[in-house]
Amino acid sequence: MGFKERFRSSRYLRIFIIICGAILFYAMVTHLGVVWNALGFILRIIAPIIVAAIIAFLLNPIVMFFEKKVFHKLKFKSGKYLHGFCVIFVVVIL
């Protein structure tokens, strides 16, 4: 058994990980303002993506209804044009 296998199976690795976690927790608690500012910054960046995903999730059944029931007889070369047309139609209506 080589050095890597002995190190992985030993309890020293677990102790090292616990000590690193404790140091990280202490650093986060002592610099709580910086942590909150970083989380706020990340949320400000991600918020528009989350809102867009929620809107797309809510509008998808309406788009599918128009695509399958209302505009299914329109002759488009490809289904993606029909889908795009239905998406624009629903957005304009709402």
C-alpha positions as CSV (number, residue, x, y, z in Angstrom):
1,M,0.0,0.0,0.0
2,G,1.4,3.3,-1.1
3,F,1.5,6.7,0.6
4,K,-1.7,8.0,-1.1
5,E,-3.7,5.0,0.0
6,R,-2.5,5.2,3.6
7,F,-3.2,8.9,3.7
8,R,-6.7,8.5,2.2
9,S,-7.7,5.7,4.6
10,S,-6.2,7.4,7.7
11,R,-8.0,9.6,10.1
12,Y,-5.6,12.4,9.6
13,L,-7.3,13.4,6.4
14,R,-10.6,13.7,8.2
15,I,-9.0,15.7,11.0
16,F,-7.4,18.0,8.4
17,I,-10.8,18.6,6.7
18,I,-12.5,19.3,10.0
19,I,-9.8,21.8,11.0
20,C,-10.0,23.5,7.6
21,G,-13.8,23.7,7.9
22,A,-13.5,25.1,11.4
23,I,-11.1,27.8,10.2
24,L,-13.4,28.7,7.3
25,F,-16.4,28.9,9.7
26,Y,-14.4,31.2,12.1
27,A,-13.4,33.4,9.2
28,M,-17.0,33.7,8.0
29,V,-18.3,34.5,11.4
30,T,-15.7,37.1,12.2
31,H,-16.2,38.8,8.8
32,L,-19.9,38.5,8.6
33,G,-20.4,41.8,6.9
34,V,-18.2,40.8,4.0
35,V,-20.0,37.5,3.6
36,W,-23.4,39.2,3.5
37,N,-22.1,41.7,0.9
38,A,-20.8,38.9,-1.2
39,L,-24.0,37.0,-1.0
40,G,-26.0,40.1,-1.9
41,F,-23.7,40.7,-4.9
42,I,-24.2,37.1,-6.1
43,L,-28.0,37.3,-5.6
44,R,-28.2,40.6,-7.6
45,I,-26.4,38.9,-10.5
46,I,-28.5,35.7,-10.4
47,A,-31.9,37.3,-9.7
48,P,-32.8,38.3,-13.3
49,I,-31.9,34.7,-14.4
50,I,-34.2,33.2,-11.7
51,V,-37.1,35.6,-12.6
52,A,-36.7,34.8,-16.3
53,A,-36.8,31.1,-15.6
54,I,-40.0,31.5,-13.5
55,I,-41.7,33.5,-16.2
56,A,-40.7,30.9,-18.8
57,F,-42.0,28.1,-16.6
58,L,-45.3,29.9,-16.1
59,L,-45.8,30.9,-19.8
60,N,-44.8,27.5,-21.3
61,P,-48.3,25.9,-20.9
62,I,-50.0,28.8,-22.5
63,V,-47.5,28.7,-25.4
64,M,-48.0,25.0,-25.8
65,F,-51.8,25.5,-25.9
66,F,-51.6,28.0,-28.7
67,E,-49.1,25.9,-30.5
68,K,-51.1,22.6,-30.4
69,K,-54.7,23.9,-30.4
70,V,-54.9,27.3,-32.0
71,F,-52.1,27.7,-34.6
72,H,-51.4,24.1,-35.4
73,K,-52.8,24.5,-39.0
74,L,-50.4,27.3,-39.9
75,K,-47.9,26.1,-42.5
76,F,-44.4,26.8,-41.3
77,K,-41.3,25.1,-42.7
78,S,-40.2,24.0,-39.3
79,G,-41.8,23.6,-35.9
80,K,-39.4,26.0,-34.4
81,Y,-40.9,28.9,-36.3
82,L,-44.3,28.0,-35.1
83,H,-43.0,27.8,-31.5
84,G,-41.3,31.2,-31.9
85,F,-44.5,32.7,-33.3
86,C,-46.5,31.4,-30.4
87,V,-44.0,32.7,-27.8
88,I,-44.1,36.2,-29.4
89,F,-47.9,36.0,-29.6
90,V,-48.3,35.1,-25.9
91,V,-45.8,37.8,-24.8
92,V,-47.7,40.4,-26.8
93,I,-51.0,39.4,-25.5
94,L,-49.8,39.4,-21.9
